[in-house]
Amino acid sequence: MNAPRYQEKFRSAQVLATISLLRAFLPWPQFLIKHPSRLSDDALLHVTFEKTCSGRGQVYQAAVAADEPTRRKGLSNRKNPLAPDEGMIFVFEAPQRASFWMKETLIPLQLVFVRPDGGVLETREMPVEKNPQNPKNYYTATQPVVVAIELAPKALRNTTGLQLCIQIQVHQVQD
C-alpha cells in the first residue's frame, strides 16, 4: 500500500469531518441586506415566525415568487392542499398595500402580511371561492408590506409580536 497516498486520504476525511453545518435564522430585514441573491423566482427558503429568530418555531419551506408574473400566478390551479410546513413567499420591491385574490385557486390558504421591519402585520384566512374563475373577494393589507406568505389554513394562530425569520446555513470548520 502506498503510505503517503493513504495518509492524504485520511487527512482529507479528517478535514471533512471537522466541517459542521450551522443553521441560523435572521430577521427579514437583516436577511434582505445580507442575502438578496437568494430571492430569485423558484428559490426555496426555510422561514419561521418567532419573537427572537431562535429557530425553535415551526419551519416552513416557502417557494419564492419575486417577479410580477410569478406573483400573479401564485398557487393557482394547484389541486393538492399545502402540507403543514409548505408555503409560498411573495416578495415586493417596495412597501405597498398588497392585495390578493383566489382566482383559479382550488385550495384554501392563510395569508400572512409582513411589514418592512419584518414584523407580522396581520393574517387572513382565504377560502376557495364559489367560482374560482371569477373571484369576488380581495384580501388587502391594511398597511404597506414587503412580503406576503401563503400557508395552509390556520397555520399561524397567535401572531402578536412575531417576526419573519429566514434560515441561513453557515459552514464552520471546527478545530
Beta strands, then each sheet from edge to edge (+ up, - down):
strand 1: 19-27
strand 2: 44-50
strand 3: 60-65
strand 4: 86-96
strand 5: 99-101
strand 6: 109-114
strand 7: 120-126
strand 8: 138-140
strand 9: 145-151
strand 10: 163-173
sheet 1: 1+ 10- 2+ 3- 4- 9+ 6- 7+
sheet 2: 5+ 8-
end
